[in-house]
Amino acid sequence: MIVDELRELIIDAAPDPARATGVRTCGADEPLDAVLPFSSIAVLGTVVAIEDRYGITVRKADLARAL
């Protein structure tokens, strides 16, 4: 499932992956700030990981719509 893949990308992109494991079980609509310290850094790392893994470009407008 794509959500599970994205959750793993977020954990891998987090500055401290051990502290990010709560992402695996949080609600899909739960704000990352409630689950993950330094969520903005993890989001940036996740965008880079998505671009690398799926070969797509994430534009600022796309990111704004998602967040």
Residue pairs with C-beta under 8 A, 6 or more apart in sequence:
3 28
6 46
6 50
7 23
7 24
9 46
9 49
9 50
9 53
10 20
10 23
10 32
10 36
10 42
10 43
10 46
11 17
11 20
11 21
11 23
11 24
12 45
12 49
13 41
13 42
13 43
13 44
13 45
13 46
13 48
13 49
14 20
14 23
14 36
14 38
14 41
14 42
14 45
15 37
15 38
15 41
15 42
16 37
16 38
19 36
19 37
20 36
20 42
22 35
22 36
23 32
23 35
23 36
26 32
26 34
26 35
31 39
32 39
32 42
32 43
33 39
36 42
43 63
43 67
47 58
47 63
50 56
50 58
51 57
51 58
